[in-house]
Amino acid sequence: MRIKKNHCLILVGPAAATLNVADWRVCDRAAGSHVEAEAPDAALIAITPGTPSPARVRALADVPYLPVLALAPADWIMRHDWRALGYDAAVSAEGMPDALADALADWHRDATLATLDRLEASFGAAEVAGLVERFGAMLAAARDERDPAALADMAHRVAGIAGTLGFAALGRLWLRFSEGETGLADSARRAAAYAIGTIARRG
């Protein structure tokens, strides 16, 4: 079954402006327009001289934990520490469109929501609701934690529960962080915030 275009994507830069990204609709919050009632789910920045930083895009969109992806030539991706620059993924322009679709799939909420529905059907609404509520509190603590040692202590537990509940991208990021990839800390926090938003949308 094809996913409906109920996820909102900001496109930044001339090379991105004309893209038609499968399963995503375009919103213009980064341009300063707040007509869109729903906050964007992700942003894609096509890297050229003068394109705004991820921090600037998040500020303009008024979404502090917005996932931001870079669309760039392969050599730019190899030469830059794009995670340190604030990006959550980097997609080679030469690998379009499949690589872009795969990267953006990490920020689609539908698969997670479907997993939660299946768990609820198997184990009951009250049981799943309690588990999700406790997980949400854990994610909020991880999102706000700034002590590296404390964050490392949380990481493996977050990764394990994330996988069980269907938060696949979240689980992968926190597992890698738990295994020593400390440069993923900011992306892991943004993924935690994103998952909190998914839980809130489910109600």
VMD Tcl script that draws the C-alpha trace (Angstrom):
set ca {
  {0.00 0.00 0.00}
  {1.40 3.39 -0.96}
  {2.04 5.88 1.85}
  {-0.09 8.99 1.62}
  {1.65 12.35 1.34}
  {0.93 13.33 4.92}
  {4.50 14.25 5.76}
  {5.69 17.80 5.21}
  {9.15 18.55 3.78}
  {10.98 21.87 3.50}
  {13.10 22.19 0.36}
  {15.96 24.69 0.53}
  {18.16 25.84 -2.35}
  {17.61 26.13 -6.11}
  {18.63 22.52 -6.78}
  {15.99 21.31 -4.33}
  {13.18 23.69 -5.25}
  {12.03 21.69 -8.26}
  {12.24 18.25 -6.68}
  {9.15 16.10 -6.50}
  {9.91 13.81 -3.58}
  {7.82 10.65 -3.45}
  {5.55 10.35 -0.41}
  {6.26 13.91 0.76}
  {4.40 17.16 0.30}
  {6.30 20.45 0.29}
  {5.81 23.20 2.85}
  {7.50 26.59 3.03}
  {8.00 27.24 6.73}
  {11.73 27.94 6.15}
  {10.74 30.91 4.02}
  {9.09 32.46 7.05}
  {5.54 31.49 6.13}
  {3.51 30.13 9.03}
  {0.40 29.50 6.98}
  {1.07 25.78 7.23}
  {-0.83 24.67 10.32}
  {1.30 21.58 10.89}
  {5.00 21.82 11.64}
  {7.34 20.34 9.00}
  {8.61 16.82 9.49}
  {12.03 17.28 7.83}
  {14.10 19.65 5.70}
  {16.31 19.00 2.68}
  {19.07 21.50 1.91}
  {20.72 21.35 -1.51}
  {24.28 22.43 -0.75}
  {25.49 25.45 -2.71}
  {27.47 28.55 -1.66}
  {25.24 30.67 0.50}
  {22.66 28.07 1.47}
  {21.51 28.53 5.08}
  {22.87 26.34 7.84}
  {20.74 23.63 9.45}
  {20.52 25.80 12.58}
  {19.14 28.68 10.49}
  {16.57 26.44 8.80}
  {15.43 25.10 12.15}
  {15.10 28.63 13.49}
  {13.10 29.84 10.48}
  {10.85 26.81 10.66}
  {10.47 27.31 14.42}
  {11.19 23.60 15.00}
  {14.34 23.30 17.13}
  {14.73 19.54 16.62}
  {13.82 19.41 12.93}
  {15.71 16.64 11.06}
  {17.78 18.28 8.31}
  {19.32 16.38 5.39}
  {22.03 17.61 3.04}
  {21.81 16.95 -0.69}
  {25.33 17.39 -1.99}
  {27.99 16.10 -4.40}
  {29.75 12.98 -3.16}
  {33.05 14.82 -2.74}
  {31.41 17.41 -0.45}
  {30.06 14.60 1.72}
  {33.53 13.02 1.93}
  {35.31 16.30 2.73}
  {32.97 17.65 5.40}
  {32.01 16.50 8.87}
  {28.37 17.08 8.04}
  {27.07 15.82 11.39}
  {29.20 18.45 13.16}
  {27.64 21.01 10.81}
  {24.20 20.02 12.10}
  {22.91 17.65 9.41}
  {21.21 14.38 10.28}
  {21.96 12.70 6.96}
  {23.84 13.45 3.76}
  {22.63 12.22 0.39}
  {24.80 12.15 -2.70}
  {23.25 14.05 -5.57}
  {24.66 11.37 -7.86}
  {22.64 8.74 -6.00}
  {19.28 10.36 -6.57}
  {16.44 9.48 -6.35}
  {16.80 6.15 -4.53}
  {19.30 7.36 -1.94}
  {17.10 10.33 -1.10}
  {14.02 8.15 -0.74}
  {15.89 5.82 1.62}
  {17.20 8.69 3.76}
  {13.81 10.36 4.04}
  {12.13 7.05 4.89}
  {13.79 7.30 8.32}
  {11.56 10.28 9.06}
  {8.24 8.78 7.94}
  {6.02 8.19 10.94}
  {3.54 5.82 9.28}
  {5.51 2.60 9.75}
  {5.97 3.35 13.46}
  {2.29 4.13 13.93}
  {1.35 0.90 12.15}
  {3.66 -1.09 14.46}
  {2.08 0.50 17.53}
  {-1.38 -0.37 16.19}
  {-0.31 -4.01 15.70}
  {1.12 -4.17 19.22}
  {-2.09 -2.72 20.60}
  {-4.14 -5.33 18.75}
  {-1.96 -8.09 20.23}
  {-1.39 -6.89 23.79}
  {-4.21 -4.47 24.47}
  {-4.58 -0.71 24.39}
  {-3.85 -0.15 28.08}
  {-0.64 -2.19 28.07}
  {0.75 -0.47 24.99}
  {-0.34 2.98 26.14}
  {1.53 2.51 29.40}
  {4.67 1.32 27.63}
  {4.56 4.20 25.15}
  {4.02 6.73 27.93}
  {7.05 5.44 29.85}
  {9.12 5.43 26.68}
  {8.10 9.01 25.94}
  {9.31 10.07 29.40}
  {12.61 8.27 28.77}
  {12.99 10.03 25.42}
  {12.33 13.42 26.99}
  {15.06 12.75 29.55}
  {17.48 11.68 26.80}
  {16.61 14.69 24.65}
  {17.37 17.08 27.51}
  {20.41 15.31 28.98}
  {23.71 17.07 28.36}
  {26.06 14.94 30.45}
  {27.83 12.52 28.04}
  {28.22 9.77 30.64}
  {24.57 9.90 31.64}
  {23.52 9.93 28.01}
  {25.68 6.87 27.29}
  {24.00 5.05 30.19}
  {20.59 5.68 28.61}
  {21.55 4.85 25.04}
  {21.32 1.06 24.92}
  {17.99 1.01 26.75}
  {16.55 3.65 24.42}
  {17.76 1.68 21.39}
  {16.22 -1.58 22.60}
  {12.79 -0.18 23.37}
  {12.80 1.90 20.17}
  {13.27 -1.24 18.10}
  {10.47 -3.06 19.90}
  {8.01 -0.21 19.35}
  {8.86 0.34 15.68}
  {11.01 3.48 15.91}
  {13.57 2.03 13.52}
  {15.70 5.09 12.74}
  {15.72 6.11 16.39}
  {16.85 2.65 17.42}
  {19.70 2.56 14.90}
  {21.02 5.98 15.93}
  {20.95 5.25 19.65}
  {22.50 1.81 19.17}
  {25.40 3.34 17.28}
  {25.74 6.00 19.97}
  {25.77 3.29 22.66}
  {28.58 1.56 20.76}
  {30.80 4.62 20.99}
  {29.86 6.89 18.07}
  {29.65 9.95 20.30}
  {29.44 12.30 17.33}
  {25.86 11.11 16.87}
  {24.70 12.71 20.13}
  {22.92 15.69 18.59}
  {21.28 13.60 15.87}
  {20.22 11.06 18.48}
  {18.62 13.83 20.56}
  {16.79 15.17 17.51}
  {15.55 11.66 16.72}
  {14.30 11.37 20.30}
  {12.42 14.66 19.96}
  {10.98 13.49 16.64}
  {9.77 10.26 18.26}
  {8.12 12.28 21.03}
  {6.27 14.15 18.28}
  {5.17 10.86 16.73}
  {3.81 9.68 20.06}
  {1.95 12.98 20.50}
  {0.37 12.69 17.06}
  {-0.91 9.23 17.89}
  {-2.61 10.58 21.00}
}
mol new
graphics top color blue
foreach p $ca { graphics top sphere $p radius 0.5 }
foreach p [lrange $ca 0 end-1] q [lrange $ca 1 end] { graphics top cylinder $p $q radius 0.2 }
display resetview
